[in-house]
Each structure stands twice: as structure tokens, then as C-alpha cells.
Amino acid sequence: MNEVAALSGRQLAFELLGLLVDNPVAILARDAAKLDQSLQADLEKKGMAFTKPDIDSFRAKLRTAGFYQEWRGKVGNEAWVLLEKYVGKLG
């Protein structure tokens, strides 16, 4: 699985900001991702279960609902191309 495809929406947003703004944001995103992973592992040890959705069917629903088209318009083509470079074709 592509490492970026496994990121949460918040993590992905931080990664995109890091690409568009400056390196400290990317560092923050990596730190947040590490914290999320360690927190999840700690909670799983305590009995909490995490659900991992089927990414392909989730993306298909977003696509048919017009989500990707809407957000491509909001963030602009340059940012969208960068996003798709890391997560694959979305819309």
C-alpha cells in the first residue's frame, strides 16, 4: 500500500501544506503521523478496535458524489496535481 494512501485526512492535509508552504509543516505532519500510530498501538493494547475502511469503495462514493470535483476547484489544479502524484488518480 502506498504510504500516503494510508494517511488520515488530517495527516494528508498537513502533508499537502508541507509541499505547498514550507518544510516545517511537513515535519509537523510526520510527527503527527508518528503520534497517531503510537497512540493507536497503545489503544489497541488496551482493547480498542480500529476499523479500516475499504479505500477503493470509499473513494468511489466520494467520486460519484462530486466531492473530488468540488475540492479540485477549491484548492486549484496545481495542488490537486501534487495530491494525485502521491495518492493516485482521484477524480
Phi and psi in degrees as a GROMACS rama.xvg file:
@    title "Ramachandran Plot"
@    xaxis  label "Phi"
@    yaxis  label "Psi"
@TYPE xy
-63.0516  132.593  ASN-2
-57.2213  -39.7692  GLU-3
-70.6649  -34.5618  VAL-4
-62.8724  -23.8542  ALA-5
-84.7209  -5.98645  ALA-6
-74.0678  148.648  LEU-7
-73.463  168.286  SER-8
-57.9436  -41.4375  GLY-9
-64.5541  -43.9325  ARG-10
-63.9996  -41.9387  GLN-11
-64.0605  -40.0442  LEU-12
-61.1574  -43.4865  ALA-13
-63.3421  -40.2313  PHE-14
-63.0109  -43.7789  GLU-15
-62.6494  -42.9553  LEU-16
-61.4184  -38.2115  LEU-17
-61.5602  -38.2139  GLY-18
-69.5026  -35.4368  LEU-19
-90.2082  -27.3696  LEU-20
-105.58  -74.1773  VAL-21
-164.136  163.623  ASP-22
-61.7705  -35.8886  ASN-23
-56.7341  -31.6249  PRO-24
-68.0855  -39.4998  VAL-25
-64.0822  -37.9192  ALA-26
-63.5697  -43.6972  ILE-27
-59.9672  -41.535  LEU-28
-63.0541  -44.5382  ALA-29
-63.0977  -41.4265  ARG-30
-64.1495  -41.3441  ASP-31
-64.7362  -39.2464  ALA-32
-64.1209  -42.4694  ALA-33
-63.6055  -42.4105  LYS-34
-63.5922  -43.9692  LEU-35
-58.245  -43.2643  ASP-36
-65.8496  -44.0208  GLN-37
-69.261  -36.8204  SER-38
-64.4796  -43.4472  LEU-39
-60.9264  -44.4373  GLN-40
-61.0568  -42.5663  ALA-41
-63.2353  -43.2221  ASP-42
-68.6771  -36.0725  LEU-43
-64.1902  -37.5114  GLU-44
-62.4963  -27.4037  LYS-45
-91.4213  3.70477  LYS-46
104.44  -0.320905  GLY-47
-79.0777  138.266  MET-48
-102.982  141.803  ALA-49
-115.244  135.569  PHE-50
-96.1787  130.34  THR-51
-109.342  113.402  LYS-52
-72.3911  159.635  PRO-53
-76.289  107.096  ASP-54
-59.6796  -42.3629  ILE-55
-62.4523  -44.8147  ASP-56
-70.9614  -33.6054  SER-57
-63.7796  -46.0648  PHE-58
-64.0937  -36.0433  ARG-59
-62.7362  -41.5094  ALA-60
-65.0301  -42.1455  LYS-61
-62.0484  -40.1559  LEU-62
-63.5208  -48.6139  ARG-63
-69.0184  -24.5613  THR-64
-82.0242  -6.02674  ALA-65
83.9757  9.15802  GLY-66
-59.7466  -48.9359  PHE-67
-65.1249  -40.726  TYR-68
-61.8347  -43.613  GLN-69
-61.4131  -47.4682  GLU-70
-74.4312  -28.4184  TRP-71
-62.7813  -39.8137  ARG-72
-65.6608  -35.2399  GLY-73
-74.6211  -41.6762  LYS-74
-90.9228  -17.7134  VAL-75
92.4194  159.589  GLY-76
-65.2965  -40.775  ASN-77
-61.0749  -47.2165  GLU-78
-65.7269  -37.645  ALA-79
-65.0115  -41.6279  TRP-80
-61.7223  -41.0648  VAL-81
-62.2117  -44.2419  LEU-82
-58.6306  -49.9721  LEU-83
-66.5892  -23.8553  GLU-84
-61.3238  -33.9543  LYS-85
-96.8527  -29.474  TYR-86
-111.283  -6.61926  VAL-87
92.9907  173.686  GLY-88
-62.7288  128.916  LYS-89
-106.503  -40.5967  LEU-90
